Amino acid sequence: MTMWIPNIEAAAGPIYLAIADALEDDIKTGALAQGDRLPPQRELAYQLGVTLGTITRAYGEAERRRLVKGETGRGTYIASETQKVSPLVPKEDEPDSCDLARNFAYPHLNPSLSDGLVRMARTAGIDRLNGFVPSEGLKTHRETGVLVFKDYGLEADPARVAVTCGAQHGIQVTCQALFRAGDAIAVDRFTYPSIFSSLSSLGLKPVPVPALTRTDGGFGAMDPEALARAAAAHGVRGVFLMPNMQNPTTHTMSVEERQDLVRVAREHDLKIVEDDPYTPFLPETLPAFGALAPERTASIASISKVCSPGSRIGFVHVPKAFGDSIRNKIGESTWMASPITAELIAGWVREGHLFKTLRLKRKANRNRFLKARDLLAPHFLQGDVNKVFGWLRLPDIVDADALQAALSHQGISVLSSRYFQGKDHAPAPYLRLTFGSEESDERFQWALKRIQATIDQMADLPELTRPVG
C-alpha cells in the first residue's frame, strides 16, 4: 500500500490525539486493514511537519487503544481485531489452576445469597424495584452508600452520592464527568491494571508518577514533588489515587502523605479521583481525600471485594458541581445500576452482614499473609496482615514475566509487574500475589512453596532468566 498520511487539518486538540483518532477512523472505514504496516515514525513526522515526539505519543496512544502493535526490528502494524482475553477475566470453563493472580478476596466467605434473596422476597413493596429508578439510584440505596463511605473516612452527603454498577463503572463515569478528552491524568507508576485502558478509552492520557521510598525499602505514596513536576511538564488535570491499600504495592498513605498530595493538587488545580475497594479490610479509618479536599475530590466505594462481586454495586461521591454530570453519565452508559441488587446490598449492610463477613475475612487473611511472609523469606513481601495481596520483590536477576510463565506451567497463576504499569516502561522485578482467591489453605501453601523454589532455580540460572534483546 502507499504510505499512510492522516488528515489532521481540522484537528482542534492535541495533534497526537488527532493522529490516533484518524488512525482509528481509517481502520473503521477499511482504509487500513489488519497487518498493514504504518510509516516509520521519523518519516511520518517529516511528512506531517511535526516532531518525532508527537508521532511517538500518537503511536503509543494507538497501541493503548489496541489499534496497533509494535514489533521490535519490524515496525508498527495494524493489530488483529481478535485480542487475547485478559488473565484477570474469569472463564466459565477455565482449568483448575491455583489462583494467586486475581483478587477475589475470599468469595467462599461471602454472605449467603439464598438467604439474602429470601429476605428480599419478604420485603414489603419489593415489586417497585422491578422498574426504572433515577439514574443516581433510590434515596435509600444512596443512604447505604453513605454508610459504606464511613469506612472510607468520609462523611458523605446522600445528595452527592450516586449508585454505580461497581467500582470500575464508577471510575468510568467519574472520569467522564470530571475531565475532557485530551486531558492528562497522573497515576502511580504501578497501579490498578485497568486504569491505563480505561483512561485511554475515554481519550485521557495516563501519566505515570513515581512513588516515595519507605524506610523498609518498599513503595510509599505518590511522590508529591514528582506530581508537581508532571503537572507542570504535561499539563496534568487530575490524579488517580488509591490511598488505603494501593494496588499493587499495598501501601496505605499516612495523613501527612495525603496532606502533601492535597497541597500539590490545590497548587496546580488538579481534580482527585480516589478509588480503594479494599479499604474496609483495614482496622484504622484514615481521612479520605474527599474529606481533606472536598471541593476537588470524587470518591469511589465498592463492597464487591467485601461481600458481593456478583451484585455489581458501587457508589460515587462527587463535588456538588459535578452531580448533574454524574447522573447524566450513568444514564448514558447504563441508565441505572440495578435497584434489585442495590436492595440486596442495602439489606446486608443494615443487618450487619458486612461486619460479620469482614471479621471472617480478616481472620483468614491474617493467617494467609503470615504464611506467605514466612514461606517466601528472605524475599521482601510488601504488605501486612490487613492487606489482601502482597507485592513480592524478586532478585534483580529474575525476570518477572519469565517467572510468571514458569509458574503457569506448574498450574499456578500470578501477575508480573508488567500488568501494573504502562507499556513503555521497563520490566521491574516484582510479582503481585493475592491471598484470597484460592479457597484451600493446603493449595495456597503448596503454591507458595513452588513460587519460592522456582525463584531459587531461576536465580541460579541467569542465562535463562534475562530478557532477550
ABEGO torsion letter per residue (X at the ends): XBBBBBBAAABABBAAAAAAAAAAAAAAAGABBBGBBBBBAAAAAAAAGBBAAAAAAAAAAAAAAGABBBBBGAEBBBBBABBBBBAABBBAABBBBBBAABBAGGAAABBBAAAAAAAAAABBGAAAAABBBBAAEBAAAAAAAAAAAAAAGBBBBAAABBBBBEAAAAAAAAAAAABBBGBBBBBBABBBAAAAAAAAAAGBBBBBBBBBBBAAGBBBBBBAAAAAAAAAAAGBABBBBBAABBOAAGBBBBAAAAAAAAAAAAAAGBBBBBBBAAAAABABBBBBAAAABAAABBBBBBAAAAABAAAGBBBBBBBAAAAAAAAAAAAAAAGBBBAAAAAAAAAAAAAGAAAAAAAAAAAAAAAAAAAAAAAAOABBBBEBAABABBBBBBBAABBAAAAAAAAAAAGBBBBBAAAABBAABBBBBBBBBBAAABABAAAAAAAAAAAAAAAAAAAABAAAABBBX
